Amino acid sequence: MEASLVARREERTVTNWIAMIRLFDGTEIPCNIKDISKSGAKLGVPEAYVLPASFMLRILGRDFVLKVNLAWRRGNYAGVRIERIAKLPVPEEKKPVTVEQTPNYSSIGSRRSRDFAG
């Protein structure tokens, strides 16, 4: 039976998102997400990479990470079940340090001393 004829519990959305698989030992594997639903996703990942039963999945450009369990693996594709979604902390923007200065209008038109001796 063709995969497209299999009844799904939830509607899947076709995507081509770039993602990173993060193993619990810190190893990262680049992949892409071919389709996604509320409960699972189909990943494109080279079959040379061995995937464990559970891992984290981070979609680049998104502010969340998924904890997933491997459901199946065929060639360069893998199906995962989404177990948990976690929001990533928003990085604080580095703001330029500004020093509050009150203008000293009395110095306008006056000449500074070039005496560096002190």
Number of C-alpha atoms within 10 A of each C-alpha: 5 5 6 7 7 8 8 9 9 11 12 16 12 13 13 14 16 16 22 19 24 19 15 11 7 8 9 15 16 15 21 19 22 19 18 22 16 12 15 19 23 22 23 21 22 14 13 8 10 10 16 10 11 18 17 19 24 21 17 13 9 10 12 15 20 19 18 22 19 17 15 12 16 8 10 13 17 20 21 22 20 21 13 12 13 11 10 11 8 8 6 6 6 6 6 6 6 6 6 6 6 6 8 7 7 7 9 8 7 7 7 7 6 6 6 5 4 3
